[in-house]
Amino acid sequence: MPDHFHWLVELHNGDLPKLMQTTKSRSARAINQARGVSAPVWQKGYFDRALRREEDLKAMARYVIANPLQAGLVARIGDYPLWDAIWL
């Protein structure tokens, strides 16, 4: 996605705020280095949704994978290079 990303993660150790801080920090440094600038990359905060039931996992994985198709970035789901998920 050009302006955001969707993730489906299973936390084993640690916590989501720490994961998001690390992800945003490392990716912002890499993006700024590649662009030769020093500028904010991410907005503050993030939106998360916890899945409580195992049955919800496959539906959420399908939603995440279909997002580039819904956004009109690709004609077929398989055309998006990051489409695969272990839950499907």
TIRO-2110 file (N, C-alpha, C; in Angstrom, 1 decimal):
// TIRO-2110
0.8, -1.2, 0.0, N, 1, A
0.0, 0.0, 0.0, CA, 1, A
0.9, 1.2, 0.0, C, 1, A
0.5, 2.3, -0.7, N, 2, A
1.4, 3.4, -0.8, CA, 2, A
1.5, 4.3, 0.4, C, 2, A
0.4, 4.3, 1.2, N, 3, A
0.4, 5.2, 2.3, CA, 3, A
0.1, 4.6, 3.7, C, 3, A
0.1, 3.3, 3.8, N, 4, A
-0.1, 2.6, 5.0, CA, 4, A
0.2, 1.1, 4.8, C, 4, A
0.2, 0.4, 5.9, N, 5, A
0.4, -1.1, 5.8, CA, 5, A
-0.6, -1.8, 6.7, C, 5, A
-0.9, -3.0, 6.4, N, 6, A
-1.7, -3.9, 7.2, CA, 6, A
-0.8, -5.0, 7.6, C, 6, A
-0.9, -5.4, 8.8, N, 7, A
-0.1, -6.5, 9.3, CA, 7, A
-1.0, -7.4, 10.1, C, 7, A
-0.7, -8.7, 10.0, N, 8, A
-1.4, -9.7, 10.8, CA, 8, A
-0.2, -10.4, 11.5, C, 8, A
-0.1, -10.1, 12.8, N, 9, A
1.0, -10.6, 13.6, CA, 9, A
0.5, -11.4, 14.8, C, 9, A
1.3, -12.3, 15.2, N, 10, A
1.0, -13.1, 16.5, CA, 10, A
2.1, -12.7, 17.4, C, 10, A
1.8, -12.1, 18.5, N, 11, A
2.8, -11.7, 19.5, CA, 11, A
3.1, -12.9, 20.5, C, 11, A
4.3, -13.3, 20.6, N, 12, A
4.7, -14.3, 21.5, CA, 12, A
5.4, -13.8, 22.7, C, 12, A
6.3, -12.9, 22.5, N, 13, A
7.0, -12.2, 23.6, CA, 13, A
7.0, -10.7, 23.3, C, 13, A
6.9, -9.9, 24.3, N, 14, A
7.0, -8.5, 24.1, CA, 14, A
5.5, -7.9, 24.0, C, 14, A
5.4, -6.7, 23.5, N, 15, A
4.1, -6.1, 23.4, CA, 15, A
4.0, -5.3, 22.1, C, 15, A
2.8, -5.0, 21.7, N, 16, A
2.5, -4.4, 20.4, CA, 16, A
3.1, -2.9, 20.4, C, 16, A
3.0, -2.1, 21.4, N, 17, A
3.6, -0.8, 21.3, CA, 17, A
5.1, -0.8, 21.0, C, 17, A
5.8, -1.7, 21.7, N, 18, A
7.2, -1.8, 21.4, CA, 18, A
7.5, -2.3, 20.0, C, 18, A
6.7, -3.2, 19.5, N, 19, A
6.9, -3.7, 18.1, CA, 19, A
6.7, -2.6, 17.1, C, 19, A
5.6, -1.8, 17.4, N, 20, A
5.3, -0.7, 16.5, CA, 20, A
6.4, 0.4, 16.5, C, 20, A
6.9, 0.7, 17.7, N, 21, A
7.9, 1.7, 17.8, CA, 21, A
9.2, 1.3, 17.1, C, 21, A
9.6, 0.0, 17.2, N, 22, A
10.8, -0.5, 16.6, CA, 22, A
10.6, -0.5, 15.1, C, 22, A
9.4, -1.0, 14.6, N, 23, A
9.1, -1.0, 13.2, CA, 23, A
9.1, 0.3, 12.5, C, 23, A
8.5, 1.3, 13.2, N, 24, A
8.4, 2.6, 12.6, CA, 24, A
9.8, 3.3, 12.6, C, 24, A
10.5, 3.1, 13.7, N, 25, A
11.9, 3.7, 13.8, CA, 25, A
12.8, 3.2, 12.7, C, 25, A
12.9, 1.9, 12.7, N, 26, A
13.9, 1.3, 11.7, CA, 26, A
13.5, 1.5, 10.3, C, 26, A
12.2, 1.5, 10.0, N, 27, A
11.8, 1.7, 8.6, CA, 27, A
11.9, 3.2, 8.2, C, 27, A
11.7, 4.1, 9.1, N, 28, A
11.8, 5.5, 8.9, CA, 28, A
13.3, 5.8, 8.6, C, 28, A
14.2, 5.3, 9.4, N, 29, A
15.6, 5.5, 9.1, CA, 29, A
16.0, 5.0, 7.7, C, 29, A
15.6, 3.8, 7.4, N, 30, A
15.9, 3.2, 6.1, CA, 30, A
15.3, 4.0, 4.9, C, 30, A
14.1, 4.4, 5.1, N, 31, A
13.4, 5.2, 4.0, CA, 31, A
14.1, 6.6, 3.9, C, 31, A
14.4, 7.2, 5.0, N, 32, A
15.1, 8.5, 4.9, CA, 32, A
16.5, 8.4, 4.3, C, 32, A
17.2, 7.3, 4.7, N, 33, A
18.5, 7.1, 4.1, CA, 33, A
18.4, 6.9, 2.6, C, 33, A
17.5, 6.1, 2.1, N, 34, A
17.3, 5.8, 0.7, CA, 34, A
16.9, 7.1, -0.1, C, 34, A
16.2, 7.9, 0.6, N, 35, A
15.7, 9.2, -0.1, CA, 35, A
16.7, 10.3, 0.1, C, 35, A
17.7, 10.2, 1.0, N, 36, A
18.7, 11.2, 1.2, CA, 36, A
18.1, 12.4, 1.9, C, 36, A
17.1, 12.2, 2.8, N, 37, A
16.5, 13.2, 3.6, CA, 37, A
16.4, 12.9, 5.0, C, 37, A
16.0, 13.8, 5.8, N, 38, A
15.7, 13.6, 7.2, CA, 38, A
14.3, 14.2, 7.5, C, 38, A
13.3, 13.4, 7.4, N, 39, A
12.0, 13.9, 7.6, CA, 39, A
11.1, 12.9, 8.2, C, 39, A
10.0, 13.3, 8.9, N, 40, A
9.1, 12.3, 9.5, CA, 40, A
8.5, 11.4, 8.4, C, 40, A
8.3, 10.2, 8.7, N, 41, A
7.8, 9.2, 7.7, CA, 41, A
6.4, 8.8, 8.2, C, 41, A
6.2, 8.5, 9.5, N, 42, A
5.0, 7.9, 10.0, CA, 42, A
4.3, 9.0, 10.8, C, 42, A
2.9, 8.9, 10.8, N, 43, A
2.2, 9.7, 11.8, CA, 43, A
2.2, 9.1, 13.1, C, 43, A
1.9, 9.8, 14.2, N, 44, A
1.9, 9.3, 15.5, CA, 44, A
0.7, 8.3, 15.7, C, 44, A
1.0, 7.3, 16.5, N, 45, A
-0.1, 6.3, 16.8, CA, 45, A
-0.2, 5.3, 15.7, C, 45, A
-1.2, 4.4, 15.9, N, 46, A
-1.5, 3.3, 15.0, CA, 46, A
-2.9, 2.8, 15.4, C, 46, A
-3.5, 2.0, 14.5, N, 47, A
-4.8, 1.4, 14.8, CA, 47, A
-4.5, -0.1, 14.9, C, 47, A
-5.1, -0.7, 15.9, N, 48, A
-4.9, -2.2, 16.0, CA, 48, A
-6.3, -2.8, 16.3, C, 48, A
-6.4, -4.0, 16.0, N, 49, A
-7.6, -4.8, 16.3, CA, 49, A
-7.1, -6.2, 16.7, C, 49, A
-7.5, -6.6, 17.9, N, 50, A
-7.2, -7.9, 18.4, CA, 50, A
-8.2, -9.0, 18.0, C, 50, A
-7.7, -10.1, 17.5, N, 51, A
-8.6, -11.2, 17.2, CA, 51, A
-8.8, -12.1, 18.4, C, 51, A
-10.0, -12.4, 18.7, N, 52, A
-10.2, -13.1, 20.0, CA, 52, A
-10.5, -14.6, 19.7, C, 52, A
-11.0, -14.9, 18.5, N, 53, A
-11.3, -16.3, 18.1, CA, 53, A
-10.5, -16.7, 16.9, C, 53, A
-10.1, -18.0, 17.0, N, 54, A
-9.4, -18.6, 15.9, CA, 54, A
-10.1, -18.5, 14.5, C, 54, A
-11.4, -18.6, 14.6, N, 55, A
-12.3, -18.5, 13.4, CA, 55, A
-12.1, -17.2, 12.6, C, 55, A
-11.8, -16.1, 13.4, N, 56, A
-11.7, -14.8, 12.8, CA, 56, A
-10.4, -14.6, 12.0, C, 56, A
-9.4, -15.5, 12.2, N, 57, A
-8.1, -15.3, 11.7, CA, 57, A
-8.1, -15.4, 10.1, C, 57, A
-8.7, -16.4, 9.6, N, 58, A
-8.7, -16.5, 8.1, CA, 58, A
-9.4, -15.4, 7.4, C, 58, A
-10.6, -14.9, 8.0, N, 59, A
-11.3, -13.8, 7.4, CA, 59, A
-10.4, -12.5, 7.4, C, 59, A
-9.7, -12.3, 8.5, N, 60, A
-8.9, -11.1, 8.6, CA, 60, A
-7.7, -11.2, 7.7, C, 60, A
-7.1, -12.4, 7.5, N, 61, A
-6.0, -12.6, 6.6, CA, 61, A
-6.5, -12.3, 5.2, C, 61, A
-7.6, -12.8, 4.8, N, 62, A
-8.1, -12.5, 3.5, CA, 62, A
-8.4, -11.0, 3.2, C, 62, A
-8.9, -10.3, 4.3, N, 63, A
-9.1, -8.9, 4.2, CA, 63, A
-7.8, -8.2, 3.9, C, 63, A
-6.7, -8.5, 4.7, N, 64, A
-5.4, -7.9, 4.5, CA, 64, A
-4.9, -8.1, 3.1, C, 64, A
-4.9, -9.4, 2.7, N, 65, A
-4.4, -9.7, 1.4, CA, 65, A
-5.1, -9.1, 0.2, C, 65, A
-6.4, -8.9, 0.4, N, 66, A
-7.3, -8.4, -0.7, CA, 66, A
-7.2, -6.8, -0.7, C, 66, A
-6.6, -6.2, 0.3, N, 67, A
-6.6, -4.7, 0.3, CA, 67, A
-5.9, -4.1, -0.9, C, 67, A
-4.8, -4.5, -1.4, N, 68, A
-4.3, -3.9, -2.6, CA, 68, A
-5.2, -4.0, -3.8, C, 68, A
-5.9, -5.1, -3.9, N, 69, A
-6.9, -5.3, -5.0, CA, 69, A
-8.1, -4.3, -4.8, C, 69, A
-8.6, -4.2, -3.6, N, 70, A
-9.7, -3.2, -3.3, CA, 70, A
-9.2, -1.8, -3.6, C, 70, A
-7.9, -1.5, -3.3, N, 71, A
-7.4, -0.1, -3.6, CA, 71, A
-7.1, 0.1, -5.0, C, 71, A
-7.3, -0.9, -5.9, N, 72, A
-7.0, -0.7, -7.3, CA, 72, A
-5.5, -0.7, -7.7, C, 72, A
-4.7, -1.2, -6.8, N, 73, A
-3.3, -1.3, -7.1, CA, 73, A
-2.9, -2.4, -8.0, C, 73, A
-3.7, -3.5, -8.0, N, 74, A
-3.4, -4.6, -8.9, CA, 74, A
-4.7, -5.1, -9.4, C, 74, A
-4.6, -5.9, -10.5, N, 75, A
-5.8, -6.5, -11.1, CA, 75, A
-6.2, -7.8, -10.5, C, 75, A
-5.2, -8.5, -10.0, N, 76, A
-5.4, -9.8, -9.3, CA, 76, A
-4.6, -9.8, -8.0, C, 76, A
-5.1, -10.5, -7.0, N, 77, A
-4.4, -10.6, -5.8, CA, 77, A
-3.0, -11.1, -5.9, C, 77, A
-2.8, -12.1, -6.8, N, 78, A
-1.4, -12.7, -7.0, CA, 78, A
-0.5, -11.7, -7.6, C, 78, A
-0.9, -10.6, -8.2, N, 79, A
0.0, -9.6, -8.8, CA, 79, A
0.7, -8.8, -7.7, C, 79, A
0.2, -8.8, -6.5, N, 80, A
0.8, -8.0, -5.5, CA, 80, A
1.9, -8.8, -4.9, C, 80, A
3.2, -8.3, -4.8, N, 81, A
4.3, -9.1, -4.4, CA, 81, A
4.3, -9.6, -3.0, C, 81, A
3.5, -9.0, -2.1, N, 82, A
3.5, -9.4, -0.7, CA, 82, A
2.2, -10.0, -0.3, C, 82, A
1.5, -10.7, -1.2, N, 83, A
0.2, -11.1, -1.0, CA, 83, A
0.1, -12.4, -0.1, C, 83, A
1.1, -13.2, 0.0, N, 84, A
1.0, -14.5, 0.7, CA, 84, A
0.9, -14.4, 2.2, C, 84, A
0.2, -15.4, 2.8, N, 85, A
0.1, -15.5, 4.3, CA, 85, A
0.1, -16.9, 4.7, C, 85, A
0.7, -17.2, 5.8, N, 86, A
0.7, -18.6, 6.2, CA, 86, A
-0.7, -19.1, 6.7, C, 86, A
-1.6, -18.2, 6.9, N, 87, A
-2.9, -18.5, 7.5, CA, 87, A
-3.9, -18.9, 6.4, C, 87, A
-3.5, -18.8, 5.1, N, 88, A
-4.5, -19.2, 4.0, CA, 88, A
-4.3, -20.6, 3.6, C, 88, A
END
